[in-house]
Amino acid sequence: MLLAASSGFLLTLSFPKFEISWLAWFALVPLFVAIRNLSLKNGFYLGLLAGLVHYLSLLYWLQHTMAAFGHLPFYVSIPILFLLSFYLAFYIALFSMTLTSLCSSPFSLLFITPLIWVSLEYIRSFLFTGFPWELIGYSQFKMLHIIQFSDIFGVYGVSFAIVLSNAVIFLIYLRLMDKSWQGKRVQTKLAVGAMAAFIVILGAIWFYGKWRINNIHELAEKSPWPKITIVQGNIDQAKKWDPAFQMSSTIKYIHLSSLSKDLKPDLVIWPETATPFYFMHNIKLSKLVLTAIHKVGTDFLIGSPALTRKNGKIEYYNSAFLVDSAGNVKGRYDKTHLVPFGEYVPMKKWLPFVNKMVESVGDFDTGQKGQTIRWEKSSIGILICYEIIFPTLSRAMVQNHASLLVNLTNDAWYGRSSAPYQHFSMSVFRAVENRRSLARAANTGISGFIDPTGNIIENTQIFKDAVITQKVPLLQVETLYSRFGDVFAMACLGLSVFFIILRFFKSQIRIR
């Protein structure tokens, strides 16, 4: 149990705020040692324990969010945190259980272990609307040479390499300690061969990363470089939707934006719901914003709630508006992947007593997936809040000719926890996967600029007023990931299912 729990803690330490990314490359080894020669049932229980320790220590901040803004009492928010952590831990439990069942020999550990892990990460990305928060590959967001091959395999490729590393180290441990796996000893040539093969694979990943970074820099030199300003208003979440503070919040964003006028940016970006009113419906405050835009004399991308009257019904959206320097609305994006219990209540018919945390008259409606906004000679792909953690959304926008990705978010919900840092870390992969510059505007931070190699050009501190301006390249290159998506993860899932079915038929033959 201690070994399983230590794997959970090591996994958490790999992610922000700790960011000890190298721990991920062997974090699962204690769990492997713990489940060695155990039954399928006990493998499940120890995996569940490792998962619970990991997700409770990784997602602890959810309790604060639910208590502070969902107004849930402690005795309700804590069980909900445990319930979500238990659900996520179930994937690690399935992983360790499957290893004890499928991997009948040390050799099978090498290729089955990363296959099963990636398959379960992929399932987690879409099951029950999906929650792919901090997949193990995300722990390497600052290891630029390692993550470049995400433009082929996505974040799942990095996850595969990390879990393969864990399997190789475990085999070496078994050989050095003269231990067995499922009653079978590890041969020296298998351990040495596995280590040599992994060194070759890691070397190939590193050299591809080095070549690709240089290649992208060369492409960037030939691309347009617009100047973009991000405004971080740092509005207190407790005051954000209070009508008494609507005017002061709006004026603050206008004032901060005016500070960039002398820099002559091509685009000024405000975060998610930066305007605490329905833009273009609240006449007084909308006119105030439009007048300010005209004075700054450039285009603005503004996060705002929006409403549309359709067939006698009012629909509410979490939106972004592109407004030109003359005050004309040139385009609007409506968020497509909403936060359950944050922006809408799933199964509302059976949960009439549950309220969502984002304030508006009713539940938000969804926009069109892959929608982009035309801007000058290019298009902008906008991802609002945690849409950034879903690779398929940014990929759909790039397929729809987006040459710039913009993430508008409001991470004030999370307080001074690890969550804003975790959220920001996942943005890096959207830039690398699609080879697009990414601008991120967050109400209380972290805001910043990420170039197409995943390099963080500049970022802000949390809970600070900030105005930052940078030039970023607009690339049009199409990556293999942008074209084919999660084919690698799907292939891992397909092979995993194949091995499970094969194992089942073998067991049936033995029984007969």
Secondary structure, 3 states (H helix, E strand, C coil): CHHHHHHHHHHHHCCCCCCCHHHHHCCCHHHHHHHCCCCHHHHHHHHHHHHHHHHHHHCCHHHHHHHHCCCCCHHHHHHHHHHHHHHHHHHHHHHHHHHHHHCCCHHHHHHHHHHHHHHHHHHHCCHHHCCCCCCHHHHHCCCHHHHCCHHHHCHHHHHHHHHHHHHHHHHHHHHHCCCEECCEECCHHHHHHHHHHHHHHHHHHHHHHHHHHHHHHHHHHCCCCCEEEEEECCCCHHHHCCHHHHHHHHHHHHHHHHCCHHHCCCEEECCCCCCCCCCCCCHHHHHHHHHHHHHHCCEEEEEEEEEEEECCEEEEEEEEEEECCCCCEEEEEECCCCCECCCECCCCCCCCCCCCCCCCCCCECCCCCCCEEEECCEEEEEEEHHHHHCHHHHHHHHHCCCCEEEEEECHHHHCCCCHHHHHHHHHHHHHHHHCCEEEEEECCCCCEEECCCCCEEEECCCCCCEEEEEECCCCCCCCHHHHHCCHHHHHHHHHHHHHHHHHHHHHHHHHC
